[in-house]
Amino acid sequence: MARSLNSPAGEPVRRYLLFLARRTGIRPEKIPAERELAGLLGVARGTVREAIAFLVQQNYLLRIPGRKGTFTNPLMADAISISVGVLSRANWFDRQRQQILRGFFDVLFENRINYSCHLEFCSGLPDSRFMKTIRCSGHSLLLDLREYSGEAEMIRSTGIPVVDFRSDLLYDEVHAGQLVADFFLKRGCRKVVYWCPDHQRFSHFQEHMLKNHAKCLAETREQIGKAEQFLSRRLLKTVDGMFLGLNSCNISNMLEHLSAEKARFPILLPPSPAQEKRVKEYPDLDIHLMDLIFYDNANLQIGRQLGSHALELLRDPLAKPVCSPVRYYKLQDQFLPAPMPHRNRHACPPNPKKIGEYRDPVMS
């Protein structure tokens, strides 16, 4: 089974011709002329001619004596793999999407689906040229990993079934927000900074904090890259906990600022391979990490859900997704006794009565 993400110049033409050959009936069907295919696909006639000659040699297309033109071969239709187009805003995949792709294609493989995978890079909003490329790509299925649901209808206008990666539906944001809140509540933190532009997770975090007589000092959607301006010395005097969920550069900026200010409150970081280094880089900070293996397995599970939806779409292009939210946050030390935090030199000690009011909710 081919799983190539890198295609030569003639690959899109061959893929489109294979798409025509795969959907053929019990009789050979004539494919469009070279000039028509060249105009449709935006390539030179020579490229089309070479692609046709290659597929004739492979017996996917036929040249029938006495009949003008090239035809599909019905006997080879079932042997042609489906083409899966992976839509991405970057020409590479991070750890999260690697796990999702692994789970997705594992499902296809386990169900004996013969497939090939092709990356369709879209750096911005889909324009007419990109939409035409997708429409004539020969893909049987699209996996959209861009997380922008507002563009879903544009992509569906191509007529190709689409599997959407919707983080707001696939991830259990309620559990994630409450888990972050529980981490600080168990340590007696009453004023926590949530430095992450994630409204879904933040809203559940804030709600859980308020229920337990604690509060979030700020949610920082527009403070990216401004550690010193956001977390001033005046604000540092009241902070007794912080969750950092931005990109690697902004986390480094904030940790450097906290180290310079000699902060002593607990700091919680999201799951990422780079976070293990943070503990060694900043030994003076009380840094806590998420379980990266648990996060990887969650993304693998999400990929399998998307793969199951893909199977349904291959049977019925109008099938609706049936997904259950997956828990993706787990503390590395959540089953260990929670240590008392080293208090911020400026922060007031926690109120014992307030701490006593907190009750750990039962979370399965």
C-alpha positions as semicolon CSV with decimal commas, in nm:
position;residue;x (nm);y (nm);z (nm)
1;M;0,000;0,000;0,000
2;A;0,153;0,330;-0,107
3;R;0,166;0,602;0,152
4;S;0,355;0,869;-0,039
5;L;0,323;1,233;0,058
6;N;0,564;1,356;-0,212
7;S;0,436;1,352;-0,570
8;P;0,623;1,418;-0,896
9;A;0,474;1,658;-1,151
10;G;0,270;1,393;-1,328
11;E;0,131;1,231;-1,014
12;P;-0,187;1,449;-0,989
13;V;-0,265;1,361;-1,355
14;R;-0,216;0,989;-1,295
15;R;-0,423;1,012;-0,978
16;Y;-0,712;1,177;-1,164
17;L;-0,700;0,916;-1,441
18;L;-0,698;0,638;-1,181
19;F;-1,002;0,802;-1,021
20;L;-1,181;0,778;-1,357
21;A;-1,072;0,415;-1,394
22;R;-1,181;0,324;-1,041
23;R;-1,538;0,448;-1,085
24;T;-1,589;0,275;-1,422
25;G;-1,881;0,036;-1,469
26;I;-1,883;-0,308;-1,623
27;R;-1,789;-0,167;-1,964
28;P;-1,488;0,041;-2,069
29;E;-1,548;0,416;-2,059
30;K;-1,365;0,664;-2,278
31;I;-1,152;0,917;-2,093
32;P;-1,137;1,284;-2,205
33;A;-0,896;1,383;-2,480
34;E;-0,542;1,494;-2,397
35;R;-0,613;1,859;-2,474
36;E;-0,924;1,859;-2,254
37;L;-0,740;1,692;-1,964
38;A;-0,449;1,935;-1,995
39;G;-0,685;2,234;-1,970
40;L;-0,881;2,082;-1,682
41;L;-0,577;1,992;-1,476
42;G;-0,364;2,292;-1,572
43;V;-0,068;2,093;-1,707
44;A;0,105;2,051;-2,042
45;R;-0,026;1,801;-2,295
46;G;0,306;1,620;-2,278
47;T;0,251;1,552;-1,907
48;V;-0,095;1,411;-1,982
49;R;0,041;1,198;-2,265
50;E;0,311;1,049;-2,042
51;A;0,060;0,975;-1,764
52;I;-0,176;0,799;-2,007
53;A;0,108;0,595;-2,155
54;F;0,219;0,487;-1,807
55;L;-0,131;0,371;-1,707
56;V;-0,181;0,191;-2,038
57;Q;0,141;0,006;-1,969
58;Q;0,011;-0,084;-1,621
59;N;-0,317;-0,207;-1,778
60;Y;-0,534;0,044;-1,589
61;L;-0,624;0,208;-1,922
62;L;-0,685;0,042;-2,258
63;R;-0,628;0,131;-2,621
64;I;-0,895;-0,071;-2,803
65;P;-0,809;-0,156;-3,167
66;G;-1,049;0,005;-3,413
67;R;-1,172;0,262;-3,161
68;K;-1,027;0,609;-3,129
69;G;-0,917;0,724;-2,785
70;T;-0,825;0,564;-2,453
71;F;-1,063;0,370;-2,227
72;T;-1,081;0,255;-1,868
73;N;-1,027;-0,111;-1,785
74;P;-1,319;-0,247;-1,574
75;L;-1,117;-0,555;-1,477
76;M;-0,866;-0,337;-1,289
77;A;-1,115;-0,107;-1,115
78;D;-1,119;-0,298;-0,785
79;A;-0,738;-0,312;-0,774
80;I;-0,700;0,067;-0,777
81;S;-0,637;0,222;-0,434
82;I;-0,848;0,510;-0,309
83;S;-0,668;0,841;-0,276
84;V;-0,689;1,026;0,057
85;G;-0,605;1,396;0,042
86;V;-0,479;1,539;0,373
87;L;-0,547;1,912;0,396
88;S;-0,293;2,098;0,609
89;R;-0,183;2,457;0,673
90;A;0,179;2,348;0,705
91;N;0,390;2,123;0,485
92;W;0,482;1,914;0,789
93;F;0,295;1,739;1,072
94;D;0,349;1,802;1,441
95;R;0,341;1,524;1,701
96;Q;-0,033;1,563;1,757
97;R;-0,124;1,526;1,390
98;Q;0,125;1,245;1,339
99;Q;-0,062;1,042;1,599
100;I;-0,398;1,134;1,447
101;L;-0,282;1,025;1,102
102;R;-0,145;0,703;1,243
103;G;-0,479;0,614;1,404
104;F;-0,672;0,721;1,094
105;F;-0,475;0,505;0,851
106;D;-0,457;0,213;1,094
107;V;-0,836;0,185;1,069
108;L;-0,823;0,185;0,688
109;F;-0,546;-0,075;0,691
110;E;-0,729;-0,301;0,938
111;N;-1,038;-0,288;0,716
112;R;-0,834;-0,387;0,409
113;I;-0,885;-0,055;0,233
114;N;-0,626;-0,012;-0,039
115;Y;-0,528;0,356;-0,019
116;S;-0,267;0,615;-0,098
117;C;-0,209;0,938;0,094
118;H;-0,132;1,280;-0,052
119;L;-0,068;1,612;0,124
120;E;-0,263;1,912;-0,005
121;F;-0,093;2,220;0,139
122;C;-0,315;2,526;0,195
123;S;-0,140;2,809;0,381
124;G;-0,438;3,046;0,386
125;L;-0,802;3,066;0,291
126;P;-0,882;2,834;-0,002
127;D;-0,884;3,035;-0,325
128;S;-1,040;2,942;-0,659
129;R;-0,717;2,788;-0,785
130;F;-0,683;2,566;-0,478
131;M;-1,048;2,463;-0,498
132;K;-1,004;2,367;-0,863
133;T;-0,696;2,165;-0,773
134;I;-0,892;1,974;-0,509
135;R;-1,191;1,925;-0,736
136;C;-0,969;1,768;-1,005
137;S;-0,736;1,591;-0,764
138;G;-0,885;1,246;-0,805
139;H;-0,919;1,206;-0,428
140;S;-1,191;0,974;-0,305
141;L;-1,175;1,126;0,044
142;L;-1,042;1,437;0,215
143;L;-0,907;1,454;0,571
144;D;-0,911;1,818;0,681
145;L;-0,661;1,873;0,966
146;R;-0,677;2,253;0,962
147;E;-0,931;2,295;1,248
148;Y;-1,115;2,578;1,070
149;S;-1,474;2,459;1,045
150;G;-1,583;2,783;0,872
151;E;-1,419;2,656;0,553
152;A;-1,585;2,315;0,563
153;E;-1,866;2,412;0,326
154;M;-1,617;2,547;0,070
155;I;-1,429;2,219;0,071
156;R;-1,750;2,015;0,050
157;S;-1,851;2,211;-0,260
158;T;-1,591;2,005;-0,447
159;G;-1,820;1,704;-0,415
160;I;-1,555;1,496;-0,236
161;P;-1,650;1,348;0,106
162;V;-1,469;1,531;0,388
163;V;-1,360;1,409;0,731
164;D;-1,331;1,716;0,956
165;F;-1,086;1,745;1,243
166;R;-1,292;1,941;1,496
167;S;-1,100;1,980;1,821
168;D;-1,403;2,130;1,998
169;L;-1,597;1,808;1,934
170;L;-1,322;1,547;1,955
171;Y;-1,144;1,656;2,276
172;D;-1,300;1,646;2,623
173;E;-1,248;2,011;2,710
174;V;-1,465;1,985;3,024
175;H;-1,234;1,727;3,178
176;A;-0,922;1,918;3,070
177;G;-1,040;2,245;3,225
178;Q;-1,145;2,079;3,550
179;L;-0,821;1,880;3,573
180;V;-0,614;2,198;3,547
181;A;-0,831;2,363;3,813
182;D;-0,803;2,060;4,043
183;F;-0,425;2,068;4,015
184;F;-0,412;2,417;4,167
185;L;-0,699;2,371;4,413
186;K;-0,531;2,066;4,569
187;R;-0,223;2,278;4,628
188;G;-0,414;2,554;4,800
189;C;-0,386;2,801;4,512
190;R;-0,665;3,058;4,515
191;K;-0,549;3,309;4,249
192;V;-0,429;3,139;3,933
193;V;-0,319;3,291;3,603
194;Y;-0,444;3,101;3,298
195;W;-0,204;3,199;3,016
196;C;-0,347;3,017;2,717
197;P;-0,567;3,141;2,428
198;D;-0,810;2,849;2,451
199;H;-1,161;2,966;2,536
200;Q;-1,323;2,620;2,552
201;R;-1,085;2,479;2,811
202;F;-1,058;2,809;2,998
203;S;-1,434;2,846;3,049
204;H;-1,453;2,508;3,226
205;F;-1,141;2,588;3,426
206;Q;-1,285;2,919;3,540
207;E;-1,623;2,768;3,628
208;H;-1,459;2,498;3,839
209;M;-1,238;2,750;4,018
210;L;-1,532;2,974;4,105
211;K;-1,732;2,681;4,243
212;N;-1,448;2,619;4,488
213;H;-1,409;2,981;4,602
214;A;-1,102;3,048;4,391
215;K;-1,059;3,264;4,085
216;C;-0,864;3,312;3,768
217;L;-0,683;3,645;3,757
218;A;-0,677;3,677;3,380
219;E;-0,731;3,490;3,056
220;T;-0,477;3,600;2,799
221;R;-0,608;3,575;2,445
222;E;-0,429;3,890;2,329
223;Q;-0,121;3,889;2,552
224;I;0,087;3,656;2,339
225;G;0,459;3,733;2,360
226;K;0,425;4,001;2,630
227;A;0,528;3,823;2,949
228;E;0,673;4,127;3,127
229;Q;0,386;4,356;3,027
230;F;0,119;4,106;3,122
231;L;0,261;3,965;3,445
232;S;0,381;4,281;3,614
233;R;0,547;4,281;3,956
234;R;0,226;4,417;4,100
235;L;0,030;4,123;3,964
236;L;0,303;3,880;4,073
237;K;0,236;3,979;4,434
238;T;-0,110;3,819;4,419
239;V;-0,041;3,517;4,195
240;D;-0,009;3,173;4,356
241;G;-0,032;2,950;4,046
242;M;-0,006;2,961;3,666
243;F;-0,105;2,744;3,371
244;L;0,098;2,800;3,051
245;G;-0,057;2,670;2,732
246;L;0,083;2,884;2,453
247;N;0,344;2,794;2,193
248;S;0,700;2,700;2,283
249;C;0,842;3,051;2,229
250;N;0,590;3,220;2,455
251;I;0,629;2,957;2,725
252;S;1,005;3,019;2,722
253;N;0,954;3,395;2,751
254;M;0,721;3,357;3,046
255;L;0,940;3,102;3,227
256;E;1,243;3,327;3,183
257;H;1,045;3,616;3,328
258;L;0,923;3,408;3,623
259;S;1,275;3,282;3,691
260;A;1,411;3,638;3,693
261;E;1,138;3,740;3,937
262;K;1,211;3,432;4,155
263;A;0,854;3,308;4,148
264;R;0,783;3,015;4,380
265;F;0,428;2,914;4,292
266;P;0,341;2,594;4,099
267;I;0,349;2,620;3,719
268;L;0,163;2,368;3,504
269;L;0,266;2,305;3,141
270;P;0,070;2,128;2,865
271;P;0,188;1,797;2,713
272;S;0,476;1,848;2,472
273;P;0,813;1,679;2,405
274;A;0,987;2,010;2,472
275;Q;0,846;2,044;2,824
276;E;1,077;1,783;2,975
277;K;1,366;2,020;2,907
278;R;1,194;2,305;3,090
279;V;1,240;2,139;3,426
280;K;1,617;2,116;3,370
281;E;1,643;2,465;3,220
282;Y;1,462;2,627;3,513
283;P;1,543;2,422;3,826
284;D;1,449;2,719;4,046
285;L;1,085;2,706;3,930
286;D;0,816;2,468;4,058
287;I;0,724;2,323;3,716
288;H;0,475;2,038;3,672
289;L;0,408;1,844;3,353
290;M;0,129;1,657;3,179
291;D;0,157;1,291;3,079
292;L;0,281;1,294;2,718
293;I;0,212;0,923;2,655
294;F;-0,149;0,970;2,765
295;Y;-0,176;1,263;2,522
296;D;-0,030;1,057;2,236
297;N;-0,275;0,774;2,300
298;A;-0,564;1,020;2,308
299;N;-0,468;1,157;1,966
300;L;-0,433;0,801;1,836
301;Q;-0,785;0,730;1,960
302;I;-0,916;1,046;1,792
303;G;-0,750;0,940;1,466
304;R;-0,928;0,606;1,490
305;Q;-1,262;0,782;1,534
306;L;-1,192;0,984;1,222
307;G;-1,092;0,666;1,041
308;S;-1,422;0,502;1,137
309;H;-1,608;0,803;0,999
310;A;-1,405;0,773;0,677
311;L;-1,524;0,415;0,637
312;E;-1,883;0,531;0,671
313;L;-1,828;0,803;0,410
314;L;-1,684;0,554;0,164
315;R;-2,005;0,354;0,197
316;D;-2,238;0,653;0,220
317;P;-2,105;1,003;0,126
318;L;-2,383;1,162;0,337
319;A;-2,300;0,975;0,659
320;K;-2,283;1,194;0,970
321;P;-1,990;1,168;1,212
322;V;-2,050;0,996;1,544
323;C;-1,769;1,095;1,782
324;S;-1,731;1,083;2,159
325;P;-1,499;1,336;2,330
326;V;-1,161;1,193;2,428
327;R;-0,980;1,286;2,749
328;Y;-0,633;1,409;2,661
329;Y;-0,503;1,569;2,984
330;K;-0,350;1,364;3,263
331;L;-0,101;1,481;3,524
332;Q;0,225;1,295;3,555
333;D;0,193;1,296;3,933
334;Q;-0,183;1,303;3,974
335;F;-0,184;0,979;4,178
336;L;0,093;1,099;4,409
337;P;0,028;1,299;4,727
338;A;0,009;1,665;4,636
339;P;0,303;1,852;4,792
340;M;0,254;2,187;4,957
341;P;0,377;2,453;4,715
342;H;0,667;2,688;4,773
343;R;0,480;3,011;4,817
344;N;0,552;3,320;4,616
345;R;0,761;3,560;4,818
346;H;0,495;3,826;4,761
347;A;0,184;3,606;4,780
348;C;-0,032;3,583;5,090
349;P;-0,052;3,237;5,254
350;P;-0,364;3,037;5,167
351;N;-0,665;3,059;5,393
352;P;-0,700;2,720;5,575
353;K;-1,077;2,760;5,589
354;K;-1,095;2,818;5,216
355;I;-0,876;2,515;5,150
356;G;-1,095;2,303;5,371
357;E;-1,398;2,399;5,166
358;Y;-1,255;2,238;4,854
359;R;-1,381;1,892;4,774
360;D;-1,220;1,688;4,501
361;P;-1,494;1,590;4,254
362;V;-1,526;1,230;4,151
363;M;-1,382;1,210;3,800
364;S;-1,389;0,871;3,631
